[in-house]
Amino acid sequence: MGGAPALRRRAARRVPIASLTIKEKGFTYSAALRKAEVTWDDKSLDAFIADPQKAIPGNVMPFPGVADAKQRTEIIDYLKTVK
């Protein structure tokens, strides 16, 4: 998985974005993500995966989202298994 290093380790627990390291393995978070007051849980992950721009306006993630709710649930369930 690429693109969102914070999500793969945060899916199983609630961690505010502001508490994340701003740069992780060469990935620089946008100002919108750094300023976002989101706690990653199933609901916020689902919204972000469905439509990143709607969930956190101004983020620069070049990802259109996943429209299918079942696929989003499967992604979130997978993220919970990744350490």
C-alpha positions as a Markdown table, in Angstrom:
| # | Residue | x | y | z |
|---|---|---|---|---|
| 1 | Met | 0.0 | 0.0 | 0.0 |
| 2 | Gly | 1.3 | 3.4 | -0.8 |
| 3 | Gly | 0.0 | 6.9 | -0.4 |
| 4 | Ala | -1.3 | 7.0 | 3.1 |
| 5 | Pro | 1.2 | 5.7 | 5.6 |
| 6 | Ala | -0.6 | 7.0 | 8.6 |
| 7 | Leu | -3.8 | 5.1 | 7.9 |
| 8 | Arg | -2.4 | 1.6 | 7.7 |
| 9 | Arg | -1.1 | 1.8 | 11.3 |
| 10 | Arg | -3.8 | 3.9 | 12.8 |
| 11 | Ala | -7.0 | 2.1 | 11.6 |
| 12 | Ala | -7.3 | 0.0 | 14.7 |
| 13 | Arg | -7.0 | 2.8 | 17.2 |
| 14 | Arg | -8.1 | 6.4 | 17.5 |
| 15 | Val | -5.2 | 8.8 | 16.8 |
| 16 | Pro | -5.8 | 12.5 | 15.9 |
| 17 | Ile | -4.1 | 13.5 | 12.7 |
| 18 | Ala | -2.4 | 16.4 | 14.5 |
| 19 | Ser | -0.5 | 13.9 | 16.6 |
| 20 | Leu | 1.1 | 12.2 | 13.6 |
| 21 | Thr | 4.6 | 12.9 | 12.4 |
| 22 | Ile | 4.5 | 15.5 | 9.6 |
| 23 | Lys | 7.0 | 13.6 | 7.5 |
| 24 | Glu | 7.1 | 9.8 | 7.5 |
| 25 | Lys | 9.4 | 7.8 | 5.2 |
| 26 | Gly | 9.5 | 10.6 | 2.6 |
| 27 | Phe | 5.7 | 11.3 | 2.7 |
| 28 | Thr | 4.9 | 14.9 | 3.5 |
| 29 | Tyr | 1.4 | 15.6 | 4.8 |
| 30 | Ser | -0.6 | 18.5 | 3.3 |
| 31 | Ala | -1.4 | 21.5 | 5.4 |
| 32 | Ala | -5.1 | 20.4 | 5.3 |
| 33 | Leu | -4.2 | 17.0 | 6.8 |
| 34 | Arg | -1.9 | 18.5 | 9.4 |
| 35 | Lys | -4.7 | 20.9 | 10.5 |
| 36 | Ala | -7.5 | 18.4 | 10.3 |
| 37 | Glu | -9.1 | 17.5 | 13.6 |
| 38 | Val | -10.0 | 14.0 | 12.7 |
| 39 | Thr | -9.7 | 10.9 | 14.9 |
| 40 | Trp | -9.3 | 7.8 | 12.8 |
| 41 | Asp | -12.0 | 5.3 | 13.5 |
| 42 | Asp | -14.2 | 3.2 | 11.2 |
| 43 | Lys | -16.5 | 6.1 | 10.4 |
| 44 | Ser | -13.9 | 8.7 | 9.6 |
| 45 | Leu | -11.8 | 6.1 | 7.6 |
| 46 | Asp | -14.9 | 5.2 | 5.6 |
| 47 | Ala | -15.6 | 8.8 | 4.8 |
| 48 | Phe | -12.0 | 9.5 | 3.9 |
| 49 | Ile | -11.7 | 6.4 | 1.7 |
| 50 | Ala | -15.0 | 7.2 | 0.0 |
| 51 | Asp | -14.1 | 10.8 | -0.8 |
| 52 | Pro | -10.8 | 12.2 | 0.5 |
| 53 | Gln | -11.5 | 15.7 | -0.7 |
| 54 | Lys | -14.9 | 15.9 | 0.9 |
| 55 | Ala | -13.7 | 14.3 | 4.2 |
| 56 | Ile | -10.7 | 16.7 | 4.5 |
| 57 | Pro | -11.1 | 19.6 | 2.0 |
| 58 | Gly | -7.8 | 20.9 | 0.6 |
| 59 | Asn | -5.8 | 17.7 | 1.1 |
| 60 | Val | -3.6 | 16.9 | -1.9 |
| 61 | Met | -4.1 | 13.2 | -2.0 |
| 62 | Pro | -4.5 | 12.2 | -5.8 |
| 63 | Phe | -7.1 | 9.6 | -5.1 |
| 64 | Pro | -10.7 | 9.8 | -6.2 |
| 65 | Gly | -12.1 | 7.5 | -3.5 |
| 66 | Val | -13.9 | 4.2 | -3.4 |
| 67 | Ala | -17.6 | 4.4 | -4.1 |
| 68 | Asp | -18.5 | 0.8 | -3.1 |
| 69 | Ala | -19.3 | 0.6 | 0.6 |
| 70 | Lys | -18.4 | -3.1 | 0.8 |
| 71 | Gln | -15.0 | -2.5 | -0.7 |
| 72 | Arg | -14.4 | 0.3 | 1.8 |
| 73 | Thr | -15.3 | -2.0 | 4.7 |
| 74 | Glu | -12.9 | -4.6 | 3.3 |
| 75 | Ile | -10.1 | -2.0 | 3.1 |
| 76 | Ile | -10.7 | -0.8 | 6.7 |
| 77 | Asp | -10.8 | -4.4 | 7.9 |
| 78 | Tyr | -7.5 | -5.0 | 6.1 |
| 79 | Leu | -5.9 | -1.9 | 7.5 |
| 80 | Lys | -6.7 | -3.2 | 11.0 |
| 81 | Thr | -4.6 | -6.3 | 10.4 |
| 82 | Val | -1.4 | -4.4 | 9.2 |
| 83 | Lys | 1.1 | -3.7 | 11.9 |
